[in-house]
Amino acid sequence: MKKNILLEKSYLFSLRVTRLCRYLNDKKGEFVLSKQILFSGTNVGAFVEESQQADDRTEFVRLLSMANKNAFKSNFWLRLLKDSDMINDQMFASLVEDCVEIQKLLVSTLKTTRRSLAE
């Protein structure tokens, strides 16, 4: 069985975001921004997972588009957390690197799939 890199990376990112939120709640006493990053970060993985059960390519594109939007939101929340000193530069760099990699995978997959729909 072929390994699905996007599925794997989006799940691991969602897991890391969940752990980040626990850190923000327990160590920083931060609850508002942590809920925002938890929502968008875990939705990346959830929409990618759901896309695997899409009924057709149009639904697949819709679900991956939602994952992509949430990846971009997650990138925003991560930058905000870093700039507000809720997370350090090392934590930010590691998380945002994963996020950007997922964004690139999503954009590439969406372009390829949309192109095949147009044919």
C-alpha positions as CSV (number, residue, x, y, z in Angstrom):
1,M,0.0,0.0,0.0
2,K,1.3,3.4,-1.0
3,K,2.1,5.8,1.9
4,N,0.0,9.0,1.9
5,I,2.5,11.7,2.9
6,L,-0.2,14.4,3.2
7,L,-2.4,12.3,5.4
8,E,0.5,11.4,7.6
9,K,2.0,14.9,7.9
10,S,-1.4,16.5,8.5
11,Y,-2.2,14.0,11.3
12,L,1.2,14.6,13.0
13,F,0.7,18.4,12.7
14,S,-2.7,18.1,14.3
15,L,-1.1,16.1,17.1
16,R,1.6,18.7,17.6
17,V,-1.0,21.5,17.7
18,T,-2.9,19.6,20.4
19,R,0.2,19.3,22.5
20,L,1.0,23.0,21.9
21,C,-2.5,23.9,23.2
22,R,-1.9,21.8,26.3
23,Y,1.4,23.7,26.8
24,L,-0.3,27.1,26.3
25,N,-3.1,26.2,28.8
26,D,-0.9,24.7,31.4
27,K,2.3,26.8,31.3
28,K,1.1,30.1,29.9
29,G,-2.5,30.3,31.1
30,E,-3.5,31.2,27.6
31,F,-6.9,29.9,26.6
32,V,-8.3,32.2,23.8
33,L,-5.5,31.9,21.2
34,S,-4.9,28.3,22.1
35,K,-8.5,27.5,21.1
36,Q,-8.0,29.3,17.7
37,I,-4.9,27.3,16.8
38,L,-6.4,24.1,18.2
39,F,-9.5,24.6,15.9
40,S,-7.6,25.4,12.7
41,G,-4.6,23.1,13.3
42,T,-6.7,20.0,14.0
43,N,-9.1,20.8,11.2
44,V,-6.2,20.6,8.7
45,G,-5.9,16.9,9.6
46,A,-9.6,16.3,9.9
47,F,-10.3,17.7,6.4
48,V,-7.5,15.8,4.8
49,E,-8.7,12.6,6.5
50,E,-12.3,13.2,5.3
51,S,-11.1,13.9,1.8
52,Q,-10.0,10.3,1.6
53,Q,-13.6,9.3,1.7
54,A,-14.8,11.8,-0.9
55,D,-17.5,10.6,-3.2
56,D,-15.9,12.3,-6.2
57,R,-13.0,14.6,-7.2
58,T,-15.2,17.7,-6.8
59,E,-15.8,16.8,-3.2
60,F,-12.1,15.9,-2.8
61,V,-11.1,19.4,-4.0
62,R,-13.7,21.0,-1.6
63,L,-12.4,19.1,1.4
64,L,-8.7,19.7,0.6
65,S,-9.6,23.4,0.0
66,M,-11.0,23.6,3.5
67,A,-7.8,21.9,4.9
68,N,-5.7,24.4,3.0
69,K,-7.7,27.4,4.4
70,N,-7.2,26.0,7.9
71,A,-3.4,25.5,7.2
72,F,-3.2,29.2,6.3
73,K,-5.1,30.1,9.4
74,S,-2.8,28.0,11.5
75,N,0.2,29.7,10.0
76,F,-1.4,33.1,11.1
77,W,-2.1,31.9,14.6
78,L,1.4,30.5,15.0
79,R,2.9,33.8,13.9
80,L,0.7,35.7,16.4
81,L,1.6,33.3,19.2
82,K,5.3,33.9,18.5
83,D,5.0,37.7,18.1
84,S,3.0,37.9,21.4
85,D,5.7,35.9,23.2
86,M,3.5,32.9,23.9
87,I,5.9,30.5,22.2
88,N,9.6,30.8,21.6
89,D,11.4,31.1,18.3
90,Q,12.5,27.5,18.3
91,M,9.0,26.2,19.0
92,F,7.6,28.5,16.3
93,A,10.2,27.6,13.7
94,S,9.5,23.9,14.1
95,L,5.7,24.2,14.0
96,V,5.6,26.7,11.1
97,E,8.0,24.6,9.1
98,D,5.5,21.7,9.3
99,C,2.6,24.0,8.5
100,V,4.3,25.4,5.4
101,E,5.2,22.0,4.2
102,I,1.6,20.9,4.5
103,Q,0.4,24.1,2.8
104,K,2.7,23.3,-0.2
105,L,1.5,19.7,-0.4
106,L,-2.1,20.9,-0.3
107,V,-1.6,23.6,-2.9
108,S,0.2,21.1,-5.2
109,T,-2.5,18.4,-4.8
110,L,-5.2,20.9,-5.4
111,K,-3.6,22.3,-8.6
112,T,-3.1,18.8,-10.0
113,T,-6.6,17.7,-9.1
114,R,-8.2,20.8,-10.5
115,R,-6.3,20.5,-13.7
116,S,-7.5,16.9,-14.1
117,L,-11.1,18.0,-13.5
118,A,-10.7,20.6,-16.3
119,E,-9.7,18.0,-18.8
